[in-house]
């Protein structure tokens, strides 16, 4: 299976938003990873968060922004 994701950088009120991506296989705590990004990388609410997750053995990919 091949996956290609492109996300354009957006600007809101002349302030560029940053984009963070979490690749998460089944069993990964996405909430904990999001908190880690907030603490370690200074992610704020106006930043974009792209979550790419999948379940083992399935061909489905879920995307959420």
Secondary structure as the mmCIF struct_conf table of DSSP 4:
data_model
#
loop_
_struct_conf.conf_type_id
_struct_conf.id
_struct_conf.beg_label_comp_id
_struct_conf.beg_label_asym_id
_struct_conf.beg_label_seq_id
_struct_conf.end_label_comp_id
_struct_conf.end_label_asym_id
_struct_conf.end_label_seq_id
STRN STRN1 UNK A 11 UNK A 12
TURN_TY1_P TURN_TY1_P1 UNK A 13 UNK A 14
STRN STRN2 UNK A 15 UNK A 16
HELX_LH_PP_P HELX_LH_PP_P1 UNK A 17 UNK A 18
STRN STRN3 UNK A 19 UNK A 25
TURN_TY1_P TURN_TY1_P2 UNK A 26 UNK A 27
HELX_RH_AL_P HELX_RH_AL_P1 UNK A 30 UNK A 41
TURN_TY1_P TURN_TY1_P3 UNK A 45 UNK A 46
BEND BEND1 UNK A 47 UNK A 47
STRN STRN4 UNK A 48 UNK A 54
TURN_TY1_P TURN_TY1_P4 UNK A 56 UNK A 57
STRN STRN5 UNK A 61 UNK A 64
#
